[in-house]
Amino acid sequence: MKKAKLNFKLFFSTMILTFLFSGSALSQDGKIVLTNKVFKQVIKKDKQGKTTYEYIEPGTALPGDVMMYVISFENIGTDPAEGIVINDPVPNNSKYRVGSAAGKNTKITFSIDGGNVFGDPDELVVKDKDGKEWKAKPESYTHIRWIYNKPLAPGEKAEVSFKTKIKGNE
Amino acid sequence: MSVLVLLSGTSQVFAAAGDVINNTATIDFIYQGNSLVQESSPSGNTLTGIGNGTPTSFTEDRLINFSVVSADAAAVGVSSSQPAAFLSYTVTNNGNAPQDFLLTAVNTSPSPFAANPDNFDPVSPMQVFVEDGSNTGYLLAEDTEIFIDELAVGATARVYVVADIPVTVVDDAAAVALVAQVAEGGAAGQGAAITNDDNGHISPAGTFSNGAVVVAAGTANTVANTTGLETVFNDPSAVSPEDVDSAAVQDIRANGQHSDTGVFLVQTVAASDVALNKSVTVIDTLGGSDPHAGATLRYQIDVVISGGSNVNNLIISDTVPANTTYVTSSLLLNGIPQTDASNAPIDYSEFNGNDIVVDLSEGGTVSVAPGTLNQITFDVTID
């Protein structure tokens, strides 16, 4: 019963958020620039045999390739932007790379049900057909959420990122 | 806090060639007291509202990767002169698009089984057929496809190299490589060979589909890497020196071909029969056929070979009958006079005082083939 109660709390907080958003029909263009760029990770070895990673335009993209998405948000308005939350679905044909989501001053949560419910990795649990609970595999994440925990001042720019692997026969 | 979601059957969607991989992030924020939502674009979107962003996208390129593996754990035992002996192979598509595969069999060396070195080739031309799935093992009536049509991603086809075995002896071995050449898939029927990728890799020339399809070597082509669809050869190189390409050169990585080698090993030689049919004709001094003293007896020996293999070291000898005398220089082989002396290589026949001896192996250098008739005649007179 404990779990049901907690679920209710989550449901309730989602409702508040929904209410807040639906309260505004205004559009205020030109305040935030939201940019999403994708790069392919290329592994190189230097003369000392040390592995380095390069991120290049995804000219050739094949199953098994690791891609990095960098999402930047910049305040080009006159007032601070607050309550910033970035949501991003894990792209089609791709699997989320464990531990890859990053972003300064953010709290990062994930969803495994198409973006309805978000939680920490430890909180994401699946049940098998016998009702036994298992921690969800990072490969099964469907969405990533970054809650930016401070206001973004005018002229300020921040970014978050994550990596995926293109699905294939590995 | 615990979040519960029922585990549903997860079906892994394989990233396929040509798929566009899209991503659009959204930002929720409060500006001047208004709650706003905005989508991303690759170049930076400033318009609020859902539907005003542009996905960040790229195209999954076409990976050409496949393997050919001999399905025979050891050399395949055959008989001398066996028709339609076969070797088995598998071809697996490890790329990300359905492909056709053209096939050819190439004589190669050395044998991957060191105990029996490669020392003969099957009767040319060998043929290649694809298992139709009914019954494993080559069957003339069932396995008639000469190329692999539409091999799905991750799928495996079984392929047979079918060959007639020539006249051989036990422990003779023939190594044969099956070469698969990638071809365009996507539609039923035999696709055109893909002889170059977009990164400068090419396939060698070859003849496929039991001689029906001649493919020229590819032309190196380098296309700038773009977010559009490209073709990338990444098939593996040969495992062993005998795993050759369609030009009979050791297979290299990323050439649109792959091969593996199987071996025919002769284990039995069908017994051959040597039949000697001897007859005698009496030629008497009066022109009749009465075998009186002084009459001539003309012996004829027909040497007939039947069965499945050549006969080596075949020497025919016959003792002159008692109370008769050999007629000097009467020995003929196939109508050709033979000297009585032992004087090879003038000829390989002699009369040694007791026997006529005809060495059909010509000193061990000639194998007498099945179906051959040799006629030996000689005369004696009755004492």
Chai-1 contact restraints between the chains, C-beta under 6 A:
chainA,res_idxA,chainB,res_idxB,connection_type,confidence,min_distance_angstrom,max_distance_angstrom,comment,restraint_id
A,K3,B,S2,contact,1.0,0.0,6.0,A-B,restraint_1
A,L6,B,M1,contact,1.0,0.0,6.0,A-B,restraint_2
A,L20,B,S35,contact,1.0,0.0,6.0,A-B,restraint_3
A,F21,B,S35,contact,1.0,0.0,6.0,A-B,restraint_4
A,S24,B,N34,contact,1.0,0.0,6.0,A-B,restraint_5
A,S24,B,S35,contact,1.0,0.0,6.0,A-B,restraint_6
A,L26,B,N34,contact,1.0,0.0,6.0,A-B,restraint_7
A,S27,B,T48,contact,1.0,0.0,6.0,A-B,restraint_8
A,S27,B,G49,contact,1.0,0.0,6.0,A-B,restraint_9
A,Q28,B,Y31,contact,1.0,0.0,6.0,A-B,restraint_10
A,Q28,B,N34,contact,1.0,0.0,6.0,A-B,restraint_11
A,Q28,B,L36,contact,1.0,0.0,6.0,A-B,restraint_12
A,D29,B,T46,contact,1.0,0.0,6.0,A-B,restraint_13
A,D29,B,L47,contact,1.0,0.0,6.0,A-B,restraint_14
A,D29,B,T48,contact,1.0,0.0,6.0,A-B,restraint_15
A,G30,B,T46,contact,1.0,0.0,6.0,A-B,restraint_16
A,K31,B,Y31,contact,1.0,0.0,6.0,A-B,restraint_17
A,I32,B,Q38,contact,1.0,0.0,6.0,A-B,restraint_18
A,V33,B,G44,contact,1.0,0.0,6.0,A-B,restraint_19
A,V33,B,T46,contact,1.0,0.0,6.0,A-B,restraint_20
A,L34,B,I27,contact,1.0,0.0,6.0,A-B,restraint_21
A,L34,B,Q38,contact,1.0,0.0,6.0,A-B,restraint_22
A,L34,B,S40,contact,1.0,0.0,6.0,A-B,restraint_23
A,L34,B,N45,contact,1.0,0.0,6.0,A-B,restraint_24
A,T35,B,G44,contact,1.0,0.0,6.0,A-B,restraint_25
A,N36,B,A25,contact,1.0,0.0,6.0,A-B,restraint_26
A,N36,B,S40,contact,1.0,0.0,6.0,A-B,restraint_27
A,N36,B,T56,contact,1.0,0.0,6.0,A-B,restraint_28
A,K37,B,P42,contact,1.0,0.0,6.0,A-B,restraint_29
A,V38,B,T56,contact,1.0,0.0,6.0,A-B,restraint_30
A,P58,B,F58,contact,1.0,0.0,6.0,A-B,restraint_31
A,G59,B,N225,contact,1.0,0.0,6.0,A-B,restraint_32
A,T60,B,D61,contact,1.0,0.0,6.0,A-B,restraint_33
A,T60,B,N225,contact,1.0,0.0,6.0,A-B,restraint_34
A,A61,B,F58,contact,1.0,0.0,6.0,A-B,restraint_35
A,A61,B,E60,contact,1.0,0.0,6.0,A-B,restraint_36
A,A61,B,D61,contact,1.0,0.0,6.0,A-B,restraint_37
A,L62,B,D61,contact,1.0,0.0,6.0,A-B,restraint_38
A,L62,B,L63,contact,1.0,0.0,6.0,A-B,restraint_39
A,P63,B,A15,contact,1.0,0.0,6.0,A-B,restraint_40
A,P63,B,N96,contact,1.0,0.0,6.0,A-B,restraint_41
A,Y69,B,N23,contact,1.0,0.0,6.0,A-B,restraint_42
A,I71,B,A25,contact,1.0,0.0,6.0,A-B,restraint_43
A,F73,B,I27,contact,1.0,0.0,6.0,A-B,restraint_44
A,D79,B,Q32,contact,1.0,0.0,6.0,A-B,restraint_45
A,A81,B,F29,contact,1.0,0.0,6.0,A-B,restraint_46
A,A81,B,Y31,contact,1.0,0.0,6.0,A-B,restraint_47
A,E82,B,I30,contact,1.0,0.0,6.0,A-B,restraint_48
A,G83,B,F29,contact,1.0,0.0,6.0,A-B,restraint_49
A,G83,B,I30,contact,1.0,0.0,6.0,A-B,restraint_50
A,I84,B,F29,contact,1.0,0.0,6.0,A-B,restraint_51
A,V85,B,D28,contact,1.0,0.0,6.0,A-B,restraint_52
A,I86,B,A25,contact,1.0,0.0,6.0,A-B,restraint_53
A,I86,B,I27,contact,1.0,0.0,6.0,A-B,restraint_54
A,N87,B,T26,contact,1.0,0.0,6.0,A-B,restraint_55
A,D88,B,A25,contact,1.0,0.0,6.0,A-B,restraint_56
A,P91,B,I21,contact,1.0,0.0,6.0,A-B,restraint_57
A,P91,B,N23,contact,1.0,0.0,6.0,A-B,restraint_58
A,N92,B,I21,contact,1.0,0.0,6.0,A-B,restraint_59
A,N93,B,A15,contact,1.0,0.0,6.0,A-B,restraint_60
A,N93,B,D19,contact,1.0,0.0,6.0,A-B,restraint_61
A,N93,B,I21,contact,1.0,0.0,6.0,A-B,restraint_62
A,I112,B,V5,contact,1.0,0.0,6.0,A-B,restraint_63
A,D113,B,V5,contact,1.0,0.0,6.0,A-B,restraint_64
A,V117,B,V3,contact,1.0,0.0,6.0,A-B,restraint_65
A,G119,B,V3,contact,1.0,0.0,6.0,A-B,restraint_66
A,E123,B,M1,contact,1.0,0.0,6.0,A-B,restraint_67
A,E123,B,S2,contact,1.0,0.0,6.0,A-B,restraint_68
A,E123,B,V3,contact,1.0,0.0,6.0,A-B,restraint_69
A,L124,B,V3,contact,1.0,0.0,6.0,A-B,restraint_70
A,V125,B,S2,contact,1.0,0.0,6.0,A-B,restraint_71
A,V125,B,L4,contact,1.0,0.0,6.0,A-B,restraint_72
A,V126,B,V5,contact,1.0,0.0,6.0,A-B,restraint_73
A,V126,B,L7,contact,1.0,0.0,6.0,A-B,restraint_74
A,K127,B,L6,contact,1.0,0.0,6.0,A-B,restraint_75
A,K127,B,L7,contact,1.0,0.0,6.0,A-B,restraint_76
A,D128,B,L7,contact,1.0,0.0,6.0,A-B,restraint_77
A,I166,B,A15,contact,1.0,0.0,6.0,A-B,restraint_78
A,K167,B,F14,contact,1.0,0.0,6.0,A-B,restraint_79
A,K167,B,A15,contact,1.0,0.0,6.0,A-B,restraint_80
A,G168,B,A15,contact,1.0,0.0,6.0,A-B,restraint_81
A,N169,B,G154,contact,1.0,0.0,6.0,A-B,restraint_82
